[in-house]
């Protein structure tokens, strides 16, 4: 593997690890802290958005007679 390819692989691994950690923290209800990496912020935001969409769908289903 070339040095450049190795650097790209390592950068992707770091991004993926931070993103996954952010998503997991949000899912566990751990408060977001300032100063994290942008990958962490993206993962955290993704999970919060995902949970908000699931909540909205649940509320919609509860009040929509066509879903019963």
C-alpha positions in Angstrom: 0.0 0.0 0.0 1.3 3.4 -0.8 1.9 6.1 1.8 -0.8 8.2 0.3 -3.3 5.4 0.4 -2.4 4.6 4.0 -2.9 8.2 5.0 -6.4 8.2 3.3 -7.3 4.9 5.1 -6.2 6.3 8.4 -8.1 9.5 7.9 -11.3 7.6 7.0 -10.9 5.4 10.1 -10.6 8.4 12.3 -13.6 10.0 10.7 -15.6 6.8 11.0 -14.6 6.3 14.7 -15.5 9.9 15.6 -18.8 9.7 13.7 -19.8 6.5 15.3 -18.9 7.8 18.7 -21.0 10.9 18.2 -24.0 8.8 17.1 -23.6 6.5 20.0 -23.3 9.4 22.5 -26.5 10.9 21.2 -28.4 7.6 21.3 -27.3 7.1 24.9 -28.4 10.6 25.9 -24.9 12.0 26.6 -24.9 15.7 26.2 -23.0 17.1 23.3 -19.8 18.9 24.2 -18.2 21.7 22.3 -14.8 21.2 20.7 -15.4 17.7 19.2 -14.4 16.9 15.7 -16.7 17.7 12.8 -17.2 14.0 12.2 -18.4 13.6 15.8 -20.7 16.6 15.4 -22.1 15.0 12.2 -22.7 11.6 13.8 -24.3 13.2 16.8 -26.6 15.4 14.7 -27.5 12.5 12.5 -28.7 10.4 15.5 -30.7 13.3 17.0 -32.4 13.9 13.6 -33.1 10.2 13.2 -34.7 10.1 16.7 -36.8 13.2 15.9 -38.1 11.7 12.7 -39.0 8.5 14.5 -40.9 10.5 17.2 -42.7 12.6 14.5 -43.8 9.4 12.7 -45.0 7.9 15.9 -47.0 11.0 16.8 -48.4 11.2 13.3 -49.5 7.5 13.5 -51.2 8.1 16.8 -53.3 11.0 15.4 -53.9 9.8 11.9 -57.1 7.6 11.7 -55.9 6.0 8.4 -53.0 4.3 10.2 -55.3 2.4 12.6 
